[in-house]
Amino acid sequence: MRVDAWLDVACLYKTRSEAKRACESGHVEVNGDRAKPHRALREGDRLRLNRGFGRHQDVVVKVLIEQHVKKTEARVLFDDLTPKPTPEEIERRRIERLYRAAAQAAGTPDRDRRRALRRAKEGQ
């Protein structure tokens, strides 16, 4: 079975095309090697998924199926070996989220803010 199709069926990515893009950009490794989307996957293979911001998810394939199943049922298709984050990592992620939210808020104004700025300029 293809890696990108299994990642979609196992609900590790929302769509097959999203899984394909992750494989093509090098965010998926199978048994320590970068995986192309069409690579054949077998039971027992170990996958490492790059989740961004330095986070990784390690899973081992238990079952290969081609039909989509519910997300709760998809959890039996793999063993998640990702270690729990340390308190320091949790705090670092919280600070990163706050920083990204502040950076986004300081970016382009939303529609209401643009209208208020336009009214202020016209009133001068």
Summary of the structure (lengths in Angstrom):
residues: 124
radius of gyration: 20.5
end to end distance: 65.8
largest distance: 69.6
contacts: 293
relative contact order: 0.13
helix: 44%
strand: 19%
